[in-house]
């Protein structure tokens, strides 16, 4: 068993390092991987973009991304809109139009040029299908958002609002709530990628024991789980606490 856990740890470390090594070296200086900038395109500045995209610019000025400047060996490259959308002169000369700017909602490469660790996480065995093209970073992150949570670009509407857009069945309200859901989905799930099934942060009953442990363990609540319960499987797959997000029928979170 000890060797098994060592193997899992080794797999996680190797997956992470491979993801980092496969990132184009140019990403470190601000040029995105798998995204081509037309050689004739020039930077025109955010003020030019704002003449047409007034609403987006107004929101962007309050976002985290607005405080970032991309440079290469102390040489200024870009900030503002063109930092993520590429130089805008062709877009401006054509009076707008699709295909003349980079669209991060269609291709995550521009995001990965800065967020290298997320690129690595999407290569782990269980992950959201961003690399497969079935969803994009913009599906979960409001890149122009005026009110992002600290260190993220996810919504301030609710701690789990971003996840509930797709995972509606976990939202409730439930008669019997699992308090962990109120703390946020990331309490139990690694939202970009994980080595564990269901994108869990820890495998099996170890996840539940992060909160549900007692001095007289393996007693949990008023029942000794050691000899009878833990041998049947995880807390949520062993036939006990199957309604792990919440239940309308049982205060022990059963369907």
C-alpha positions as CSV (number, residue, x, y, z in Angstrom):
1,X,0.0,0.0,0.0
2,X,2.9,2.3,0.8
3,X,4.4,1.8,-2.6
4,X,1.0,2.4,-4.2
5,X,0.8,5.9,-2.7
6,X,4.4,6.6,-3.7
7,X,3.5,5.7,-7.2
8,X,0.5,8.0,-7.2
9,X,2.7,10.9,-5.9
10,X,5.3,10.2,-8.6
11,X,2.6,10.2,-11.3
12,X,1.3,13.5,-10.1
13,X,4.7,15.1,-10.1
14,X,5.6,13.7,-13.5
15,X,2.3,14.9,-15.0
16,X,2.9,18.4,-13.6
17,X,6.5,18.6,-14.9
18,X,5.6,17.3,-18.3
19,X,2.9,19.9,-18.6
20,X,5.4,22.7,-17.8
21,X,8.1,21.4,-20.1
22,X,5.7,21.2,-23.1
23,X,4.9,24.9,-22.8
24,X,6.7,26.9,-25.5
25,X,9.6,28.7,-24.0
26,X,8.3,31.9,-25.6
27,X,5.3,31.8,-23.3
28,X,7.5,33.0,-20.4
29,X,8.1,36.4,-22.2
30,X,4.5,37.0,-23.1
31,X,4.0,35.3,-26.5
32,X,1.2,32.7,-26.4
33,X,1.7,29.1,-27.6
34,X,-0.2,27.9,-30.6
35,X,-1.4,31.4,-31.3
36,X,0.0,33.3,-34.3
37,X,0.3,37.1,-34.4
38,X,0.3,38.5,-38.0
39,X,3.7,40.0,-38.5
40,X,2.2,43.1,-40.1
41,X,-0.2,43.7,-37.1
42,X,0.7,46.6,-34.8
43,X,-0.4,47.5,-31.3
44,X,-2.9,50.4,-31.3
45,X,-3.5,50.8,-27.6
46,X,-6.5,50.2,-25.4
47,X,-7.9,53.7,-26.0
48,X,-8.5,52.8,-29.6
49,X,-10.3,49.6,-28.6
50,X,-12.5,51.5,-26.2
51,X,-13.9,53.7,-29.0
52,X,-16.0,50.7,-30.1
53,X,-15.9,48.4,-27.1
54,X,-16.9,50.9,-24.4
55,X,-18.7,48.5,-22.2
56,X,-16.0,45.9,-22.2
57,X,-13.3,48.5,-21.5
58,X,-15.3,49.9,-18.6
59,X,-15.5,46.5,-17.0
60,X,-11.9,45.6,-17.9
61,X,-10.5,48.6,-16.1
62,X,-11.7,47.2,-12.8
63,X,-10.4,43.6,-13.4
64,X,-7.3,41.9,-12.3
65,X,-5.9,41.6,-15.8
66,X,-5.9,45.4,-16.2
67,X,-3.1,45.6,-13.7
68,X,-0.7,43.4,-15.8
69,X,1.8,44.4,-18.4
70,X,3.5,41.9,-20.7
71,X,7.2,42.7,-21.4
72,X,10.2,40.9,-22.8
73,X,13.6,41.4,-21.2
74,X,12.5,44.9,-20.0
75,X,11.0,45.7,-23.4
76,X,7.3,46.7,-23.3
77,X,5.1,44.5,-25.4
78,X,1.5,45.2,-24.5
79,X,-1.1,45.8,-21.8
80,X,-4.8,46.2,-21.8
81,X,-6.9,44.5,-24.5
82,X,-4.1,43.6,-26.8
83,X,-2.3,41.6,-24.1
84,X,-4.8,38.8,-24.6
85,X,-6.4,39.6,-28.0
86,X,-3.1,40.4,-29.9
87,X,-2.1,43.6,-31.8
88,X,-5.2,45.3,-33.1
89,X,-4.2,47.3,-36.2
90,X,-5.7,44.9,-38.7
91,X,-8.9,44.6,-36.7
92,X,-9.1,48.5,-36.7
93,X,-8.3,48.9,-40.4
94,X,-11.0,46.4,-41.3
95,X,-13.6,48.1,-39.1
96,X,-13.8,45.1,-36.8
97,X,-14.9,41.6,-37.9
98,X,-14.2,38.1,-36.8
99,X,-10.9,36.4,-37.4
100,X,-8.9,39.6,-37.1
101,X,-8.2,39.2,-33.3
102,X,-7.3,36.4,-31.0
103,X,-10.4,35.1,-29.1
104,X,-9.5,33.5,-25.8
105,X,-13.0,32.0,-25.5
106,X,-12.2,29.8,-28.6
107,X,-8.6,28.9,-27.9
108,X,-7.0,28.6,-24.4
109,X,-3.5,29.0,-25.7
110,X,-3.3,32.7,-24.8
111,X,-4.4,31.9,-21.3
112,X,-1.8,29.2,-20.9
113,X,1.0,31.6,-21.9
114,X,0.7,33.0,-18.4
115,X,-1.1,30.3,-16.4
116,X,1.4,27.6,-16.9
117,X,0.3,25.6,-13.9
118,X,-3.3,25.3,-15.3
119,X,-2.0,24.0,-18.6
120,X,-0.3,21.2,-16.6
121,X,-3.4,20.5,-14.5
122,X,-5.5,20.0,-17.7
123,X,-3.1,17.2,-18.6
124,X,-3.9,15.2,-15.4
125,X,-6.0,12.0,-15.8
126,X,-9.3,13.7,-14.6
127,X,-9.9,17.2,-15.9
128,X,-12.4,19.6,-17.5
129,X,-12.2,19.0,-21.3
130,X,-10.5,22.3,-22.2
131,X,-7.6,20.7,-24.1
132,X,-10.2,18.6,-26.0
133,X,-12.0,21.8,-27.2
134,X,-15.3,21.0,-25.5
135,X,-15.1,24.0,-23.3
136,X,-12.9,27.0,-22.7
137,X,-11.5,29.1,-19.9
138,X,-14.2,31.7,-20.6
139,X,-16.9,29.2,-19.7
140,X,-15.9,29.5,-16.1
141,X,-14.0,32.8,-15.9
142,X,-15.3,36.3,-16.7
143,X,-12.1,37.7,-18.2
144,X,-13.5,41.2,-18.3
145,X,-15.2,40.8,-14.9
146,X,-15.7,43.9,-12.7
147,X,-16.1,41.9,-9.5
148,X,-13.9,38.8,-9.5
149,X,-13.1,36.8,-6.4
150,X,-9.6,37.3,-5.0
151,X,-7.0,35.5,-7.2
152,X,-9.7,34.4,-9.7
153,X,-11.9,35.7,-12.4
154,X,-14.9,33.7,-11.3
155,X,-18.2,35.3,-10.3
156,X,-18.9,37.1,-7.0
157,X,-22.7,36.3,-7.3
158,X,-22.3,33.1,-5.2
159,X,-19.4,31.0,-4.0
160,X,-20.5,28.2,-6.4
161,X,-22.2,30.1,-9.1
162,X,-19.7,29.2,-11.8
163,X,-20.0,25.5,-11.1
164,X,-23.8,25.6,-10.9
165,X,-24.1,26.8,-14.5
166,X,-23.4,23.2,-15.6
167,X,-23.8,21.1,-12.4
168,X,-27.4,22.2,-11.6
169,X,-28.3,19.0,-9.8
170,X,-25.9,19.9,-7.0
171,X,-27.4,23.3,-6.3
172,X,-30.4,22.6,-4.1
173,X,-31.8,24.0,-1.9
174,X,-31.9,20.8,0.1
175,X,-33.8,20.0,3.2
176,X,-30.6,18.6,4.7
177,X,-27.6,20.6,3.5
178,X,-24.0,19.4,3.4
179,X,-22.1,22.3,5.0
180,X,-19.1,21.7,2.9
181,X,-21.0,22.8,-0.2
182,X,-21.4,26.2,1.4
183,X,-17.7,26.5,1.7
184,X,-17.3,26.1,-2.0
185,X,-16.9,23.3,-4.6
186,X,-13.1,23.7,-4.4
187,X,-13.3,22.3,-0.8
188,X,-13.5,18.9,-2.3
189,X,-12.7,19.3,-6.0
190,X,-9.7,20.5,-8.0
191,X,-11.5,22.4,-10.6
192,X,-8.9,22.3,-13.4
193,X,-7.6,18.7,-13.1
194,X,-6.7,16.0,-10.6
195,X,-5.2,12.5,-10.3
196,X,-8.3,11.4,-8.5
197,X,-11.7,10.4,-9.9
198,X,-14.4,13.1,-9.9
199,X,-11.6,15.6,-9.7
200,X,-11.4,15.2,-6.0
201,X,-8.5,16.8,-4.0
202,X,-7.9,13.6,-2.0
203,X,-9.0,10.0,-2.8
204,X,-11.6,7.8,-1.0
205,X,-12.6,8.3,2.6
206,X,-9.5,10.4,3.2
207,X,-11.4,13.3,1.7
208,X,-14.3,13.1,4.2
209,X,-11.9,12.6,7.1
210,X,-10.5,16.0,6.5
211,X,-13.6,17.3,8.3
212,X,-15.3,14.3,9.9
213,X,-12.7,13.0,12.3
214,X,-12.8,12.6,16.1
215,X,-10.5,12.0,19.0
216,X,-12.0,8.5,19.4
217,X,-11.6,7.7,15.7
218,X,-12.7,5.4,13.9
219,X,-15.9,6.4,15.7
220,X,-17.6,9.1,13.7
221,X,-20.8,10.6,15.2
222,X,-22.0,7.9,17.5
223,X,-21.0,4.9,15.3
224,X,-17.8,3.0,14.9
225,X,-17.0,3.0,11.2
226,X,-13.8,1.1,11.2
227,X,-14.7,-2.6,11.1
228,X,-18.0,-2.4,9.2
229,X,-18.3,0.8,7.1
230,X,-14.9,1.7,5.8
231,X,-14.5,-1.8,4.3
232,X,-17.5,-1.3,2.0
233,X,-16.1,1.6,0.0
234,X,-16.0,5.3,0.2
235,X,-18.5,7.3,2.3
236,X,-20.3,8.3,-0.9
237,X,-20.0,5.1,-2.9
238,X,-20.3,2.5,-0.2
239,X,-24.1,2.8,0.0
240,X,-24.3,5.2,2.9
241,X,-23.9,8.9,2.3
242,X,-24.9,8.8,-1.4
243,X,-26.4,12.3,-1.5
244,X,-23.1,13.9,-0.8
245,X,-24.1,17.4,-1.9
246,X,-27.4,17.4,0.0
247,X,-30.6,15.4,0.6
248,X,-34.3,16.1,0.8
249,X,-35.0,12.8,2.7
250,X,-32.3,11.9,5.2
251,X,-30.2,14.0,7.6
252,X,-27.3,11.6,7.0
253,X,-27.2,12.7,3.3
254,X,-28.8,9.6,1.8
255,X,-31.1,9.5,-1.3
